[in-house]
């Protein structure tokens, strides 16, 4: 019997750019830089299983979600809080995307790209 796990093969990026990286959360950086639309303070972030949003919008959304969780936990709605944290992957997808975006923005490669973008602007 052939398992789906055996059929799926993850390959490394061989092009030298970070375009094929699995952990990449910044979206369309190279294209936005070419078009002159890149904003280093508010880049587009790819959220796995959700879509694309701006970094500022992602931070605001996470802030609202955590405030909502705090309100629910004060009311004693522990089962709903547990569901939102553990079983519903959207919240953790948001957190992972934010962590990966901040990590990617602080990487030496991205810092160099941003510096070169500012010089050529």
C-alpha positions in Angstrom: 0.0 0.0 0.0 1.4 3.4 -1.0 1.1 6.1 1.6 0.5 9.7 0.8 3.4 10.6 3.0 5.7 8.6 0.7 4.5 10.4 -2.4 5.1 13.9 -1.0 8.7 15.0 -1.3 9.9 18.3 0.0 12.7 19.8 -2.1 15.2 22.4 -1.1 15.3 25.7 -3.0 18.1 25.6 -5.6 17.7 29.0 -7.1 19.8 30.8 -4.4 16.9 33.1 -3.4 14.5 32.6 -0.5 11.5 32.3 -2.9 11.0 28.6 -2.3 11.6 28.5 1.4 9.0 26.6 3.4 9.3 28.9 6.5 9.1 32.1 4.4 6.3 34.3 5.6 7.0 37.6 3.8 5.1 37.6 0.5 6.2 39.0 -2.8 9.1 41.0 -1.5 11.3 40.8 -4.6 8.4 41.8 -6.9 7.3 44.6 -4.6 10.9 45.9 -4.6 11.0 45.8 -8.4 7.7 47.7 -8.6 8.8 50.2 -6.0 5.9 49.3 -3.7 7.8 47.6 -0.9 7.3 49.1 2.6 9.9 47.7 5.0 7.8 48.8 8.0 4.7 47.1 6.8 5.4 44.3 4.3 2.9 41.7 3.1 2.9 38.5 5.2 1.7 35.1 4.0 -0.3 33.3 6.7 -0.5 29.6 6.0 -4.0 28.4 5.5 -5.4 31.9 5.7 -4.0 34.3 3.1 -1.9 37.4 2.7 -2.1 40.5 4.9 0.1 43.4 6.0 2.3 43.1 9.0 0.6 45.9 10.8 -2.8 44.4 10.2 -1.5 41.0 11.4 -0.3 42.6 14.7 -3.6 44.4 15.2 -5.6 41.2 14.5 -3.5 39.2 16.9 -3.9 41.9 19.6 -7.7 41.8 19.1 -7.7 37.9 19.2 -5.7 37.8 22.5 -7.9 40.5 24.1 -10.9 38.3 23.1 -9.3 35.3 24.6 -8.6 37.2 27.8 -12.3 38.3 28.0 -13.4 34.7 27.4 -11.1 33.3 30.1 -12.3 35.9 32.6 -15.9 34.7 32.0 -14.8 31.2 32.6 -15.3 29.9 29.1 -12.2 27.7 29.3 -13.3 25.1 26.8 -13.7 27.7 24.1 -10.3 29.2 24.9 -8.7 25.8 24.7 -10.4 25.1 21.4 -9.1 28.4 20.0 -5.6 27.8 21.2 -5.1 24.1 20.5 -7.6 22.8 17.9 -8.3 25.8 15.8 -5.1 26.4 13.8 -5.8 29.9 12.7 -4.6 31.6 15.8 -1.3 29.6 15.9 -1.0 30.2 12.1 -1.2 34.0 12.8 1.4 33.7 15.6 3.8 31.5 13.5 3.5 34.0 10.6 4.3 37.0 12.8 7.3 35.2 14.4 8.6 34.1 11.0 8.1 37.5 9.5 10.0 39.2 12.3 12.7 36.6 12.0 12.9 37.1 8.3 13.0 40.9 8.5 15.9 40.7 11.0 17.9 38.3 8.9 21.2 39.6 7.3 20.0 38.7 3.8 16.7 40.7 4.2 18.5 43.6 5.8 20.9 43.8 2.8 17.9 43.6 0.4 16.2 46.5 2.2 19.4 48.6 2.3 20.0 48.0 -1.5 16.3 48.8 -2.1 16.6 52.1 -0.2 19.7 53.1 -2.1 18.2 52.4 -5.5 14.9 54.1 -4.7 
